[in-house]
């Protein structure tokens, strides 16, 4: 009797197992998306659902130099991700599984970022700057791409304008203020941006510290206005 039942259920079990396996092996397709004039992201999604990223992700500077590389598992970043500057130099390594910063490279004078604190610092002060997961290049792209040139300035000569993105990071590591300064001869306008960003991760930093305690810090990012009215890094 048991042998008969086993023979009856075996084909059904095989069908169920095959269906389950096919559900976990959905076909992937490669997609591309331009983040800035200089950076294009290349990633994979399920063919039947382009909103779910899965597999290898890379962001490429001028289509050749990686500035970010890692893996997605159904829209979740997993494992070790590596972030580079526009010259291809490793500047940050982050372990998303353990939420641990593994490496943060030294920053030199060629960086597009500058940091300011509203405190008097003496030679004994021990100061650390804010850290953004994603590194000092890829990690700051969201603050550039969210800007769009106001309509009343759409006809300006972009070659004579410069732009500076200003981020205020609180002592608790939260984005407290977000502005864009547009500057030209005899002209300056400050545009206040919304601090409630589409990706909550872009509102979080490791805060600056002064002698081991959290401190507010302003990050200033040199940028330029692109032909389509957005911003890109001014560090070439």
N, C-alpha and C positions, 0 to 999 in steps of 0.2 A: 504493500500500500504506500509506504513512504517513498519507494523508488518511483512509483507512478506519479505521485505528487511532485517529486523532484523534477521528473521529466517534463511535466506540464508547466511548472513555474520557471524552468531554466531559460526557455526562449524569451519569456516576458522580462526576466531579470537582465538578459543581454540587451534587449531593446532599451530598457531604462538606463542602463549604464552607457550605452552609445549616445543616447539623447543628452545625458548629463555631460558627457565628454564634449559633445559638439557645442553645448552651451558655454563651456569654459574656453573653447578655442575659436572664438569669433574672429572673423577676418579683419585685419587692420589695414589702414590706408595712410599714406604719408600726406601731410598738409603743410602749408607754409603761410606765414603771416608777417607782414612788415610791422615792426615795432617803432622804428624811427627811420630816418633817411639812411642811416648807416647799418642798422641791425635788423636781421630777419630771423624769425624763429622757425625751426623745422621740427615737426613732431608727428606722432602717430595717434590716430583715433580709431575707434571701431567704425567699420565701414557703414554700418547701419545706424550709427549714432555719433555724429561728428562732434558732439558736445562732451564726449568722454575721452580724455587723453589717457593713453596707455602705451607704455614702452619708452623707448629712447626719446629724449628731448635735447635739442641743442639750439642755442641762440648764436648766430654767426655775424660777426662784424664784416661788412663788405663781402658777404657770401662765402668767406673762406676762414676767418679766424674765430674760433669758438670763444665766446665770452660767458657762456653758461652751458653745463652739460650734466645730465642726470637722468633718472628714470621716474616715470609715473606709473602708479597702479590705480587705475580707475579714478583719475583726477587728483590723486594724492601723491605728493612727492615722497619718494622712499629712497633709503640707502644714502650713499655718499654723493653729494653734489659738489662740483668744482666750478669756481667762478674766476674769470680772468679779466684783465684790462684789454683795451683795444689793440695792444701790441702782442697779446697772447701770453702775457706773464700771469702766473697763478697768483691771485690776491686773496682768495678765501676758499676754505673747504668746510662744508657743513654736513653733519650726520642727521638726516631727517628722522631716522628711526629712533634715535636716542635724544633728539633735540639738543645736540651738542656742537658747539663751534670747535672745529678741530684745528683750524689754522687761519690766521689773519696776518697778511703780509704787511710789511712796512710801507708807509705812504711817503712819497717824496714831493718835491716842489712842482713836478709836472702834473700833479693831480688837479682835476677841475673843482675839487671841493676845498672849502676853507671853513674853519670852526672858530666861534666866538662865544665867550662866556662873560656874563656881567659881574665879574668879580676881579678884585685886584689880586694878582698872582705874584708871589715872590719866588726867590730861588729855591725855597724849601718845598714849594707846592708840588704835589704829585697828582698829575691830571691825566685822565684817560678820555678819549673822544667817544662819541656815539658810534655804535656799530650797527649796520643794516645787513640783515641776512640777504645774500645775493651779491655782496661785494660792492666796491665803490664805483663800479660801472653799471653792470646789469641791474643791481639792486636799486639804483636811483632812476632807471628809465621810466617807471610809472609816473614820477613827479614831472617829467618832461612831456610825456605823451598826453597827459590829461589836459594840458593847456591848449587853448585855441585862441588865436588872435581875434580880439573884438572886431565887430563889423565896421565900426567907425575908423579902424586903423587898417582895413584890408588893402588900401591902396598905397600904403607907405613904402618908401624905399627901404627894403629890409637890409640892404647892405650897410646902411649907416646906423642901424639899430643894434644894440647889444641887449642881452637878457641875463638876469640873475634870478635863479630860483632860491627862495629863502624858506627854510624849514626850521621851526622851533620845536625842539624835543624836550619834553618835561623831565624833571628829576626821576620820574617813574618810568621813563622810556616810552611815553605816548606822544604822538604827533599833536602838538598844541596849536600850531599856527602854520599856515602855508600860503606864501605869496609869490608873485612873479613881478620883478622890477623890469620895466622896459625903459631903456635909456638911449637918447640920441642928443646931438648938440641942441642945447636950449629946450630940451624936452625930457620929462620923466613922468612915468605913470606907474603906480603900484596897483596891481590887480589882486584882490583877495580871493583865494581859492577855497573850495569846500574841503574841510578836514575830514569829512566822513567819506572815505574813499571806497570805491567798489570792492576792493580786496582788503579785508580787515588786517591782513598781514602787513600791509603797507602803512599801517598806523602804529606799528610796534618796532621799537629799537632797543638795543642794549644802551642804557643811558650813559652819558658822560659822568665822570666822577671827579671829585676834588678831595684828595686825602681820604679816599675810600667811601665817600658819601655821594649820593646822586646829586647832580646839579643840572640846571637848565643849560642848553647849548643851542646856538643857532648855527645851522649849516648853510653855507652859501655856495651855489653851484653855477659856474660860468656856463652859459649856453648861447645859442644863436637861434634866430627865427628862420625856420625852413620855408621853402617856397609855398608849401600848403598851409602855412600859418601855425605850425606846431613848433616844438623846440627840439634841439639836439645838442649834444655835448660840444662845447667850444674848447677842445683840448688837442686839436690837431697841430 
